[in-house]
Amino acid sequence: MKKYTRVFAEIDLDAICFNMESMKRNLPQKTEMIGVVKADGYGHGSVPIAGAISPYVKGYAVATAQEALLLRRHGIEKPVLILGPVHESYYEELILHRIRPCVFTMKQAEALSRKAVSLGQTADFHLVVDTGMSRIGMEADEAGADLAVRICSLPGIRAEGLFTHFARADETDKIYAERQLGRYLYFVKLLGERGIEIPIRHCANSAGIIDLIGTGLDWVRAGISIYGLYPSDQVNKSRAELRPAMALKSFVTYVKDIEPGRQVSYGGTFEAKAPMRIATIPVGYGDGYPRNLSGRGFVLIQGQRVPILGRVCMDQMMVDVTGMGQVDTDTPVTLIGRDGAERIRVEDLAEWSGGFHYEIICDVGKRVPRVYLRAGQVVGTKDYFDDEYPKMR
Ligand SMILES: *Cc1c(COP(=O)(O)O)cnc(C)c1O
């Protein structure tokens, strides 16, 4: 296995399984989990994550047709649901791979129906109802229910599921999420009155799973919590213990002493007031490391928290190692994760940079290989640099 010497993201598959177990304990026996692996598994790698969580999930959810097809290409056979609108030009491929698109307009439904009929197949899809997010979905009212009736009467397609999405389930005050759940159940009732029973009903995201909103339906959709992060600081963390799965690690590439008055990095935003020893680290915003951590973030070296000096560059940054013992080329650096008693959480980076924890993990770049661990052993790697273009030379 290749040894990565610049930067890599370590993904602890045992933590992923621990998180699935933790969530499962919150759910009624009959409620199935769906693993949300959109955005390349929130930056963790959708295919290996889908494999790792397979024993715990009924199926997977992604955001785009390409993401769904990628899972199929890698031999993942459980149901895959696409949570966002998909262009009609993908419908044939989706039908052939038994990937469920979401549907909420007559135009989408008719296109899917036409394609299914022409292929001589039945296409399963999930209806989306808008209960307060105002993003996608039919209205949760009589007109919406009438639209659902017309959609469900089309040939060649079958509404396998009905879902909505909570906008504020991660807040202390659950009144908004409860109101959305109420609207969802009202819509289910309206459909029932029109003779439509949709087999699979699902509302809950990670916040719902942790704080028990919408978990009594058929499925729940676990996203951020798979990866060991809480959706927010306001959920009841004691209800589901989670372990962050991703660590971001690098190595010092250069160490030098500088005199007072020396400026560090672009714009000279840091100037040494005294003699200092600084280390260069080969990670920057080109790796998805937030530039907003310039002069604000920290990394761990030899179990110590050391500050970033001046601006984070595209590919490198400098940190203060003054007064530390033996820091040299190849000394390990932890940007996310533990080193000794110290720890930097994804949430810390979000706070220091004024960013959002979901975004930090999604943004870990293609230049950063992912290394998968089980019981501390490397069991696989995902390297984004193995493309081949033999016909383009
Ligand atoms: C992303 C997404 C989820 C997962 O949300 P988390 O907060 O990560 O659990 C669930 N449902 C829908 C529709 C989504 O878009």
The ligand as an SDF file (V2000), in Angstrom:
LIG
                    3D

 15 15  0  0  0  0  0  0  0  0999 V2000
  -28.5270   15.7920    3.3100 C   0  0  0  0  0  0  0  0  0  0  0  0
  -29.8660   15.2860    3.5930 C   0  0  0  0  0  0  0  0  0  0  0  0
  -30.0920   14.4360    4.6950 C   0  0  0  0  0  0  0  0  0  0  0  0
  -29.0350   14.1470    5.7390 C   0  0  0  0  0  0  0  0  0  0  0  0
  -28.9280   15.2680    6.6030 O   0  0  0  0  0  0  0  0  0  0  0  0
  -27.9740   15.2010    7.8900 P   0  0  0  0  0  0  0  0  0  0  0  0
  -28.2300   16.4820    8.6020 O   0  0  0  0  0  0  0  0  0  0  0  0
  -26.5820   15.1280    7.3600 O   0  0  0  0  0  0  0  0  0  0  0  0
  -28.3510   13.9910    8.6230 O   0  0  0  0  0  0  0  0  0  0  0  0
  -31.3390   13.8720    4.8290 C   0  0  0  0  0  0  0  0  0  0  0  0
  -32.3350   14.1530    3.9490 N   0  0  0  0  0  0  0  0  0  0  0  0
  -32.1720   15.0050    2.9170 C   0  0  0  0  0  0  0  0  0  0  0  0
  -33.3170   15.2740    1.9980 C   0  0  0  0  0  0  0  0  0  0  0  0
  -30.9490   15.6100    2.7080 C   0  0  0  0  0  0  0  0  0  0  0  0
  -30.7910   16.4580    1.6870 O   0  0  0  0  0  0  0  0  0  0  0  0
  1  2  1  0
  2  3  1  0
  2 14  2  0
  3  4  1  0
  3 10  2  0
  4  5  1  0
  5  6  1  0
  6  7  2  0
  6  8  1  0
  6  9  1  0
 10 11  1  0
 11 12  2  0
 12 13  1  0
 12 14  1  0
 14 15  1  0
M  END
$$$$
